[in-house]
Amino acid sequence: MNHDDLNNIALKEQQANMKYEHTINVCVAASCLSSHADQVKTALEQEVKARGKEECCRVKGVGCMGLCAAGPLVSADKSHKMFQSVTASDAGPIVDNVLAERPVQSAIVLDPKLPFFTGQKKIVLENCGEIDPERIEDYIAAGGYDPLFQALTTMSPIQVIEQISKSGLRGRGGAGFPTGLKWSTVAKAKAQKLKYVICNADEGDPGAFMDRSVLESNPHRVLEGMAIAAYAVGASKGYIYCRAEYPLAVKRLKLAIRQAENAGVLGNEIGDTRFSFRIEVRLGAGAFVCGEETALISSIEGNRGTPRSRPPFPAQRGLWGEPTLINNVETFANISPIIRNGGQWFASIGTEKSKGTKVFALAGRVSNTGLIEVPMGLSLREIVFKLGGGIPDGKRFKAVQTGGPSGGCVPEQYLDMAVDYESLASVGSIMGSGGMIVMDDTSCMVDVAKYFMDFCMSESCGKCVPCRVGTVHMLDVLKKITDGTANSEDLALLERIAEVTKFTSLCGLGQTASNPVFSTLRYFRDEYLHHIENHDCKPGVCELAKKTVEVGA
């Protein structure tokens, strides 16, 4: 396939789309499917057929529309109508409403002008909720793979890297390392046989579902980003390391790879050039530690997923000892828009040191749970109270956990803080991959720290003593505090163990496992002291509260 062939596919698909006066989109991502969106789609198709309107109206399965709390979601693309919590029984009224402006029960009508939708800026998610993730033609019609051919035919590998560097894009997997610098390092490295590109789709943070949604909704965007990266660094083989717990994402990824190979945008001599690139999917078994680069590499090689000391870094010696580029799903999904619009365009969005947008999985005690993409620098208050719709049931905001188990709890006093890499680090948290769990005043912060520590302890690979032993001891102390048997010496011990674990662990899991302890002690020490001195839990959710109830009874 050459660029002209690609344009012909796009034109043919666009012309086919134009014959329909109405398109009814149904979210078929995992969240809506769990609420029977497949039944809704079938019912809508049957209603359109029953009215003899197949020639002018079609029903299309699309990716995540974002507002997961209101799923299943249905939209009509030309009339800009949206419907929430749709069931199969709503299909008839929705079709009538779309075709003939007939009234439909107000309970299912969703305002597309809600701040949740209007407050976002979509780059990674720009096609999610609009294209069919299982049809490459739909992606090509929306401009897909054109940036890849643009790079192959009009840019040198160095020029591609220059645009990525100019964009200021930083790795969205959590560390925030400059993407252009990482690509440049791999490009300069000498390979004995070949170089590799790996997409880290091993999303393991509790409450995080950003990568999953992108893979389910727009898998070709990730494949295209990987191909552009491979061209830039001189790689010919790629792997997507995805959690086996994401069966729909895996299914759509494998389908997208087959379609891309058949279309000639993956494989040999792409775009009638000398560039060849192939991608395979490798499944992870759910080990959180395999989100760490060297552990992930070990797992792909067929070994136990444990980290190794660095240097050498994967950019010099990675998969099977060869130079390897590793970025996560969201990072790769940013690449084709940057090539299409230029690095300066991307750099104009966000803050001075944190460019572009960030995708967040907004979860917890917030009204509008779901997937959002916002410019770097937007405040926590705008995210939680504007896009998120605030705290339900009249409760009060208490904190938000960012960065998953490796992050920290940000309290109410920082609600007006701009969300970027530097600001989060300054208050004891991290950006992480983008999980954002909101907590209200019913949350016990000691219990929160215990929950995340239990997770880190369970997910530790056990290779290094500080992480293997330190997480166990920290969890033991937190348990003593929540069951009312701890004293002030235990609190001091907790802080000492946290420090040692942070500074002596081998990899990022152990080095950041103490963060929830540090942040909760920093901002909610009074809750720790209340547990120890008064043998009581104010929010009434941990073991002490249960004991108090039992004694009272």
Buried (B, 14 or more C-beta within 10 A) or exposed (E): BBBEBBEEBBEEBEEEBEEBEBBBBBBBBBBBBEBBBBBBBBBBBBBBEEBEBEEEBBBBBBBBBBBBBBBBBBBBBEBEBBBBBBEBEBBBBBBBBBBEEEEBEEEBBBEBEBBBBEBBBBBBBBBBBBBBBBBBBBBBBBBBBBBBBBBBEEBEBEEBBBBBBBBBBBBBBBBBEBBBBBBBBBBEBEBEEEBBBBBBBBBBBBBBBBBBBBBBBBBBBBBBBBBBBBBBBBBBBBBBBBBEBBEBBBBBBBBBBEBBBEBBBBBEEBBBEEBEBBBEBBBBEEBBBBBBBBBBBBBBEEEEBBBBEEEBBBBBBBBEBBBBBBBBBBBBBBBBBBBBBBBEBBBEBBBEEBBBBBBBBBBBBBBBBBBBBBBBBBBBBBBBBBBBBBBEEEBEBBBBBBBBBBBBBBBBEBBEBBBBBEBBBEBBBBBBBBBBBBBBBBBBBBBBBBBBBBBBBEBBBEBBEBBBBBBEBBBBBBBBBBBBEBEEEBBEBBBEBBBBBBEBBBBBBBBBBBBBBBBBBEBBEEBBEBBBEEBBBBBEBBBBBBBBEEEEE
